[in-house]
Amino acid sequence: MARYTGPVCKLCRREGVKLFLKGDKCITKCTLERRSSRPGQHGSGRVRKESGYAKQLREKQRVRRTYGVLEKQFKRHFNFAARTPGKTGETLVGVLEMRLDNLVYRLGFADSRAQARQLVNHGHFAVNGRKTDIPSFVARPNDVISVRERSKGMEYFKTRALILPQKDIPAWLRLDADAMTGRVLTIPSRADLELPFDEQMVVEFYQKR
């Protein structure tokens, strides 16, 4: 599976906003707060005025990097959203939020989407009782995401079970910390999410191509 393996703090500096790619470390030890300039030898130079296309491109990159999705897969999600009735931008965000790796992160089983993706890849989760190790799997309302029985004995999940009750779980999800399961109640609306980007600019970016 292709994935970005470089320093994630550079991505936040390039986009100029916190993307929370390292979980709690982004709150306690944020590189962006110490070095707000763009990465690279010209990062601290004069910032040129961006064209409309450049702004749309940057917004698309922010969305991709927030969810940890590479270009080819992101375009596939966008094409699906474009074919679905309704607002394309909101549908796109809904699809990204319903990815299994994102749901594992939102339910508190992981501190970041990258960590959630790794846990899913290693086969620690099941959807509706069936082992699912594909991070890009898109869940539906009423689907149940659970830690597999064989994985609950691992030290990681034993520790995670102690802190799960303290996690702030979105209203569109329901967590059973004792059973280490979560249920998708509904597809989140844009009003349910606090995200550092404007998805409508992503729609405009692809419409021009």
Contacts in CASP RR format, 6 or more apart in sequence:
PFRMAT RR
TARGET T0000
AUTHOR 0000-0000-0000
METHOD contacts of the structure
MODEL  1
MARYTGPVCKLCRREGVKLFLKGDKCITKCTLERRSSRPGQHGSGRVRKE
SGYAKQLREKQRVRRTYGVLEKQFKRHFNFAARTPGKTGETLVGVLEMRL
DNLVYRLGFADSRAQARQLVNHGHFAVNGRKTDIPSFVARPNDVISVRER
SKGMEYFKTRALILPQKDIPAWLRLDADAMTGRVLTIPSRADLELPFDEQ
MVVEFYQKR
1 121 0 8 1.000
1 135 0 8 1.000
2 70 0 8 1.000
3 68 0 8 1.000
3 70 0 8 1.000
3 114 0 8 1.000
3 117 0 8 1.000
4 11 0 8 1.000
4 65 0 8 1.000
4 68 0 8 1.000
4 70 0 8 1.000
8 19 0 8 1.000
8 21 0 8 1.000
8 22 0 8 1.000
8 114 0 8 1.000
9 21 0 8 1.000
9 22 0 8 1.000
9 31 0 8 1.000
9 32 0 8 1.000
10 39 0 8 1.000
11 19 0 8 1.000
11 21 0 8 1.000
11 65 0 8 1.000
12 18 0 8 1.000
12 19 0 8 1.000
12 21 0 8 1.000
12 26 0 8 1.000
12 30 0 8 1.000
12 31 0 8 1.000
12 32 0 8 1.000
13 31 0 8 1.000
13 32 0 8 1.000
13 35 0 8 1.000
13 36 0 8 1.000
13 37 0 8 1.000
13 38 0 8 1.000
13 39 0 8 1.000
14 38 0 8 1.000
14 39 0 8 1.000
14 61 0 8 1.000
15 58 0 8 1.000
15 61 0 8 1.000
15 62 0 8 1.000
15 65 0 8 1.000
15 196 0 8 1.000
16 32 0 8 1.000
16 36 0 8 1.000
16 38 0 8 1.000
17 32 0 8 1.000
17 62 0 8 1.000
17 196 0 8 1.000
18 26 0 8 1.000
18 30 0 8 1.000
18 32 0 8 1.000
18 196 0 8 1.000
19 26 0 8 1.000
19 62 0 8 1.000
19 65 0 8 1.000
19 66 0 8 1.000
19 196 0 8 1.000
20 26 0 8 1.000
20 66 0 8 1.000
20 112 0 8 1.000
21 65 0 8 1.000
21 66 0 8 1.000
21 68 0 8 1.000
21 112 0 8 1.000
21 113 0 8 1.000
21 114 0 8 1.000
22 111 0 8 1.000
22 112 0 8 1.000
23 111 0 8 1.000
23 112 0 8 1.000
24 111 0 8 1.000
37 43 0 8 1.000
37 44 0 8 1.000
37 45 0 8 1.000
38 44 0 8 1.000
50 58 0 8 1.000
53 205 0 8 1.000
53 208 0 8 1.000
55 201 0 8 1.000
56 201 0 8 1.000
56 202 0 8 1.000
56 204 0 8 1.000
56 205 0 8 1.000
56 208 0 8 1.000
57 205 0 8 1.000
59 197 0 8 1.000
59 198 0 8 1.000
59 199 0 8 1.000
59 201 0 8 1.000
59 202 0 8 1.000
59 205 0 8 1.000
60 74 0 8 1.000
60 201 0 8 1.000
60 202 0 8 1.000
60 205 0 8 1.000
60 206 0 8 1.000
62 196 0 8 1.000
62 197 0 8 1.000
63 74 0 8 1.000
63 92 0 8 1.000
63 93 0 8 1.000
63 96 0 8 1.000
63 197 0 8 1.000
63 199 0 8 1.000
63 202 0 8 1.000
64 70 0 8 1.000
64 71 0 8 1.000
64 74 0 8 1.000
66 195 0 8 1.000
66 196 0 8 1.000
66 197 0 8 1.000
67 74 0 8 1.000
67 96 0 8 1.000
67 99 0 8 1.000
67 102 0 8 1.000
67 113 0 8 1.000
68 113 0 8 1.000
68 114 0 8 1.000
68 117 0 8 1.000
69 77 0 8 1.000
69 96 0 8 1.000
69 136 0 8 1.000
73 136 0 8 1.000
75 206 0 8 1.000
77 92 0 8 1.000
77 95 0 8 1.000
77 96 0 8 1.000
78 88 0 8 1.000
78 92 0 8 1.000
78 202 0 8 1.000
78 206 0 8 1.000
80 95 0 8 1.000
81 88 0 8 1.000
81 89 0 8 1.000
81 91 0 8 1.000
81 92 0 8 1.000
81 95 0 8 1.000
82 88 0 8 1.000
82 206 0 8 1.000
84 91 0 8 1.000
88 203 0 8 1.000
89 199 0 8 1.000
89 200 0 8 1.000
89 202 0 8 1.000
89 203 0 8 1.000
90 189 0 8 1.000
90 190 0 8 1.000
90 199 0 8 1.000
92 199 0 8 1.000
92 202 0 8 1.000
92 203 0 8 1.000
93 188 0 8 1.000
93 190 0 8 1.000
93 193 0 8 1.000
93 195 0 8 1.000
93 199 0 8 1.000
94 187 0 8 1.000
94 188 0 8 1.000
95 138 0 8 1.000
96 102 0 8 1.000
97 103 0 8 1.000
97 106 0 8 1.000
97 187 0 8 1.000
97 188 0 8 1.000
97 193 0 8 1.000
98 138 0 8 1.000
98 139 0 8 1.000
98 140 0 8 1.000
98 184 0 8 1.000
98 187 0 8 1.000
99 135 0 8 1.000
99 136 0 8 1.000
99 137 0 8 1.000
99 138 0 8 1.000
99 139 0 8 1.000
100 120 0 8 1.000
100 125 0 8 1.000
100 127 0 8 1.000
100 132 0 8 1.000
100 134 0 8 1.000
100 135 0 8 1.000
100 136 0 8 1.000
100 137 0 8 1.000
100 138 0 8 1.000
100 139 0 8 1.000
100 145 0 8 1.000
101 113 0 8 1.000
101 116 0 8 1.000
101 117 0 8 1.000
101 120 0 8 1.000
101 135 0 8 1.000
101 136 0 8 1.000
102 113 0 8 1.000
102 116 0 8 1.000
103 139 0 8 1.000
103 145 0 8 1.000
103 173 0 8 1.000
103 184 0 8 1.000
104 110 0 8 1.000
104 116 0 8 1.000
104 119 0 8 1.000
104 120 0 8 1.000
104 125 0 8 1.000
104 145 0 8 1.000
105 111 0 8 1.000
105 112 0 8 1.000
105 113 0 8 1.000
105 115 0 8 1.000
105 116 0 8 1.000
106 169 0 8 1.000
106 170 0 8 1.000
106 173 0 8 1.000
107 145 0 8 1.000
107 167 0 8 1.000
107 169 0 8 1.000
107 173 0 8 1.000
107 175 0 8 1.000
107 182 0 8 1.000
108 160 0 8 1.000
108 164 0 8 1.000
108 167 0 8 1.000
108 169 0 8 1.000
108 175 0 8 1.000
109 116 0 8 1.000
109 119 0 8 1.000
109 125 0 8 1.000
109 147 0 8 1.000
109 160 0 8 1.000
109 164 0 8 1.000
109 180 0 8 1.000
110 116 0 8 1.000
110 119 0 8 1.000
116 135 0 8 1.000
117 135 0 8 1.000
119 125 0 8 1.000
120 132 0 8 1.000
120 133 0 8 1.000
120 134 0 8 1.000
120 135 0 8 1.000
121 133 0 8 1.000
121 135 0 8 1.000
122 133 0 8 1.000
123 131 0 8 1.000
123 132 0 8 1.000
123 133 0 8 1.000
123 148 0 8 1.000
123 151 0 8 1.000
124 147 0 8 1.000
124 148 0 8 1.000
124 151 0 8 1.000
124 154 0 8 1.000
124 157 0 8 1.000
125 131 0 8 1.000
125 132 0 8 1.000
125 133 0 8 1.000
125 145 0 8 1.000
125 146 0 8 1.000
125 147 0 8 1.000
125 148 0 8 1.000
125 151 0 8 1.000
126 132 0 8 1.000
126 145 0 8 1.000
126 146 0 8 1.000
126 147 0 8 1.000
126 148 0 8 1.000
127 137 0 8 1.000
127 139 0 8 1.000
127 143 0 8 1.000
127 144 0 8 1.000
127 145 0 8 1.000
128 143 0 8 1.000
128 144 0 8 1.000
129 144 0 8 1.000
129 146 0 8 1.000
131 148 0 8 1.000
139 145 0 8 1.000
139 184 0 8 1.000
140 184 0 8 1.000
141 184 0 8 1.000
141 185 0 8 1.000
141 186 0 8 1.000
141 187 0 8 1.000
142 183 0 8 1.000
142 184 0 8 1.000
142 185 0 8 1.000
143 183 0 8 1.000
143 184 0 8 1.000
144 181 0 8 1.000
144 182 0 8 1.000
144 183 0 8 1.000
144 184 0 8 1.000
145 181 0 8 1.000
145 182 0 8 1.000
145 183 0 8 1.000
145 184 0 8 1.000
146 179 0 8 1.000
146 180 0 8 1.000
146 181 0 8 1.000
146 182 0 8 1.000
147 157 0 8 1.000
147 180 0 8 1.000
147 181 0 8 1.000
151 157 0 8 1.000
152 158 0 8 1.000
152 161 0 8 1.000
152 180 0 8 1.000
157 180 0 8 1.000
160 180 0 8 1.000
161 177 0 8 1.000
161 178 0 8 1.000
161 180 0 8 1.000
164 175 0 8 1.000
164 177 0 8 1.000
164 180 0 8 1.000
165 177 0 8 1.000
167 175 0 8 1.000
169 175 0 8 1.000
170 188 0 8 1.000
170 192 0 8 1.000
170 193 0 8 1.000
171 185 0 8 1.000
171 192 0 8 1.000
172 184 0 8 1.000
172 185 0 8 1.000
172 186 0 8 1.000
172 187 0 8 1.000
172 188 0 8 1.000
172 192 0 8 1.000
173 182 0 8 1.000
173 183 0 8 1.000
173 184 0 8 1.000
173 185 0 8 1.000
174 182 0 8 1.000
174 183 0 8 1.000
174 185 0 8 1.000
175 181 0 8 1.000
175 182 0 8 1.000
176 182 0 8 1.000
176 183 0 8 1.000
190 199 0 8 1.000
END
